[in-house]
Amino acid sequence: MLDSTIEFFKSAITEQITGDPVWATIALVGEAIFGGRFVLQWIISEYKKKSHVPVAFWFMSLAGSLILFSYSIHIKNPIFMLAFSLNTLIYLRNLHLIHKHAKRSVVTVTEKTED
């Protein structure tokens, strides 16, 4: 069973890459950005010695989500279209809230000690 599963993935990857290499590359870049946001968050949290979500996490989330949303349109997959379009709205909202909070430029004692 493991051999047939491996063979299935080899075949699927080969067909997709050779069949549409540009979009396969776009999808891979989108997935690398989208997945890389967790690596970034992990590194920053280790550096700060506590759980922390940097603003760059949200920008990477937005960029990866938009790229993968474009790819889902290309492959005509409504499930991924719905998922990545909803994600995009959430990431935009988080960035808006961060921008709105920074614009007020009021830093409380609690917030100052959090970073």
Steps between C-alpha positions, in 0.01 A plus 500: 500500500784738578651437157172579324459819705852612415443418135174698503674809637791468257258476209283790620799725558662413169179555304429833665853636464544391140140584409501854639845594631430873539194450718668216689784739583254773603319255728829383651609859571160576654520193719858584604394851605186373672689227686801722569292727717495231769878466484529877540260499796693213661838677457367829640337321794825318578689829480252672735471191724118519480227448245488798266332562164697763305330731249701330224302182578182673382664639187637155413157351569339753267758456222492120515122495517461730198744291296325176596159660436619589148619144452168360622322715240738367234428138589129581545477358853206665681593356840846658494357820350262533794765414758764740372254784437374478861858479631590811302221699665617392846862595427396838361290563810790413732733732308238775516467458878879507541524815286212665689660418836843626388344819365364582845861465622384454856717243668390384842739367762365149442558521124850639549599202714341251255753576226 
